Structures are given as C-alpha cells and as structure tokens.
C-alpha cells in the first residue's frame, strides 16, 4: 500500500469512526453552496453556439467535430441537471414548486434532444428550461 493510500485509508477510517453526535445534518450531499444551475447553463450555451457554427459551415470535417463536441456538452448539461435535481432539490422544494419534477424531466429531455439535433431552436429550448430552473433555484436560496 502506498503512503498516499495509507493516509487516505486512515482518514476514511477516522470519518467512519465518528459517533452520531458528530453527524452533520445537511440539506444537500454536501453543505449548500456547491450546487448551481450555472454549470448546466454554461454547457447548454456551448451547445447552442456549436449548433450555430455547425449550421454556418460547409466544411464536413469541421461539422463532424462540432457534432462530437456538441454531444459531449449536451451530455454534461444533462448530468449537471441530474445532480442538481437529485442532490440539491428536496421534497419541501417540490411542495413549494410543484412544477419541479416536470421541469427537470423536460430539461433533461431537451438536453437529449440537443444531442441528436443541430437545430438551434433545440439548443435555445434547453437554455430556456435551465433558466426556469435557475429562477426556482434562486428562490430557494432566499
């Protein structure tokens, strides 16, 4: 076992040995402040810009690269949305904002649609849905 893995194992054992009195009660998997819809939005902005460049080009090699990168960015947007949905938002948020489940479902579907499309409207739809989520997210932070 290397020195690094020995130290890591020692730290993990120390954390595992904590008693209930030391257990933290957190709203999220980690203390709040690490989740933000901006991560998904940045990826979605890239998706839309790539779609624009794809549609403006007649270079087949460039367009192939656009598709590959766009699909990666759309998948990352989807993953950021999933993390936000599963790790940040909790039942009290759904009670306050009953449209959350449907909104996330539509946003992750839009990310999937953006993966298989080069239509700028699909990229814009993804951005619009992420903006709706961001609005609700901001409300929960008040």
C-alpha positions as CSV (number, residue, x, y, z in Angstrom):
1,X,0.0,0.0,0.0
2,X,1.4,3.4,-1.0
3,X,1.9,6.2,1.5
4,X,-0.9,8.2,-0.2
5,X,-3.4,5.3,0.0
6,X,-2.4,4.6,3.6
7,X,-3.2,8.2,4.5
8,X,-6.4,8.1,2.6
9,X,-7.5,4.9,4.3
10,X,-6.6,6.4,7.7
11,X,-8.8,9.4,7.0
12,X,-11.7,7.3,5.8
13,X,-11.5,5.2,9.0
14,X,-11.4,8.3,11.1
15,X,-14.5,9.6,9.4
16,X,-16.2,6.2,9.7
17,X,-15.5,6.1,13.4
18,X,-17.3,9.3,14.2
19,X,-20.2,8.9,16.6
20,X,-23.7,10.2,16.0
21,X,-23.0,13.4,18.0
22,X,-20.6,14.4,15.3
23,X,-23.0,13.7,12.4
24,X,-23.8,16.8,10.4
25,X,-27.3,17.5,9.1
26,X,-27.1,18.9,5.6
27,X,-29.7,19.9,3.1
28,X,-27.6,18.5,0.3
29,X,-25.0,15.8,-0.1
30,X,-22.5,18.5,0.9
31,X,-23.2,21.7,2.7
32,X,-25.1,24.1,0.5
33,X,-23.1,26.3,-1.9
34,X,-21.7,23.7,-4.2
35,X,-24.7,23.2,-6.4
36,X,-25.6,25.8,-9.1
37,X,-27.6,25.6,-12.3
38,X,-24.9,27.8,-13.9
39,X,-22.9,24.7,-14.6
40,X,-25.6,23.2,-16.8
41,X,-26.2,26.6,-18.4
42,X,-22.6,27.0,-19.4
43,X,-22.7,23.6,-21.2
44,X,-26.0,24.5,-22.8
45,X,-24.6,27.8,-24.0
46,X,-21.8,25.9,-25.7
47,X,-24.3,23.5,-27.3
48,X,-26.2,26.4,-28.8
49,X,-23.0,28.2,-30.0
50,X,-21.7,24.9,-31.6
51,X,-25.1,24.5,-33.4
52,X,-24.7,28.0,-34.8
53,X,-21.2,27.2,-36.0
54,X,-22.2,23.9,-37.4
55,X,-25.1,25.5,-39.4
56,X,-22.8,28.3,-40.7
57,X,-20.2,25.9,-42.0
58,X,-20.0,23.8,-45.1
59,X,-16.7,22.1,-44.0
60,X,-17.6,18.4,-43.4
61,X,-14.6,17.8,-41.1
62,X,-15.4,20.9,-39.0
63,X,-19.1,19.9,-38.8
64,X,-18.2,16.4,-37.7
65,X,-16.1,17.9,-34.9
66,X,-19.0,20.2,-34.0
67,X,-21.3,17.2,-33.6
68,X,-18.9,15.3,-31.4
69,X,-18.2,18.2,-29.1
70,X,-21.9,19.3,-29.0
71,X,-23.0,15.8,-27.9
72,X,-20.4,15.8,-25.1
73,X,-21.5,19.3,-23.9
74,X,-25.2,18.3,-24.1
75,X,-24.5,15.2,-22.0
76,X,-22.6,17.3,-19.4
77,X,-25.6,19.7,-19.2
78,X,-27.9,16.7,-18.6
79,X,-25.5,15.4,-15.9
80,X,-25.4,18.7,-14.2
81,X,-29.2,18.9,-14.2
82,X,-29.4,15.4,-12.7
83,X,-27.1,16.3,-9.9
84,X,-29.0,19.5,-9.1
85,X,-32.3,17.6,-9.2
86,X,-31.2,14.6,-7.1
87,X,-28.7,16.2,-4.7
88,X,-30.0,19.8,-4.2
89,X,-33.7,19.9,-4.5
90,X,-35.7,18.1,-1.8
91,X,-39.3,17.3,-1.0
92,X,-40.0,20.8,0.6
93,X,-38.9,22.4,-2.7
94,X,-41.4,20.2,-4.7
95,X,-44.1,21.2,-2.3
96,X,-43.3,24.9,-2.9
97,X,-42.7,24.5,-6.6
98,X,-44.9,21.6,-7.8
99,X,-43.7,22.0,-11.4
100,X,-40.1,21.0,-10.5
101,X,-40.4,17.3,-11.4
102,X,-41.9,18.1,-14.8
103,X,-39.4,21.0,-15.4
104,X,-36.4,18.8,-14.8
105,X,-37.9,16.0,-16.9
106,X,-38.4,18.4,-19.8
107,X,-34.9,19.9,-19.3
108,X,-33.1,16.6,-19.3
109,X,-35.2,15.5,-22.4
110,X,-34.2,18.8,-24.1
111,X,-30.5,18.0,-23.4
112,X,-31.1,14.6,-25.1
113,X,-32.8,16.3,-28.0
114,X,-29.9,18.7,-28.3
115,X,-27.5,15.8,-28.5
116,X,-29.3,14.4,-31.6
117,X,-30.2,17.6,-33.3
118,X,-28.4,20.5,-34.9
119,X,-31.4,22.8,-34.8
120,X,-30.7,26.0,-32.9
121,X,-34.2,26.0,-31.6
122,X,-33.4,22.8,-29.7
123,X,-30.4,24.4,-28.1
124,X,-32.4,27.5,-27.2
125,X,-35.1,25.4,-25.6
126,X,-32.6,23.7,-23.4
127,X,-31.3,27.1,-22.3
128,X,-34.8,28.4,-21.6
129,X,-35.6,25.4,-19.4
130,X,-32.3,25.8,-17.5
131,X,-33.2,29.4,-16.9
132,X,-36.6,28.4,-15.4
133,X,-34.7,26.0,-13.1
134,X,-32.3,28.7,-12.2
135,X,-35.2,31.0,-11.3
136,X,-36.6,28.5,-8.9
137,X,-33.1,27.7,-7.6
138,X,-32.6,31.4,-6.8
139,X,-36.0,31.4,-4.9
140,X,-34.9,28.5,-2.7
141,X,-31.7,30.4,-1.7
142,X,-33.7,33.3,-0.2
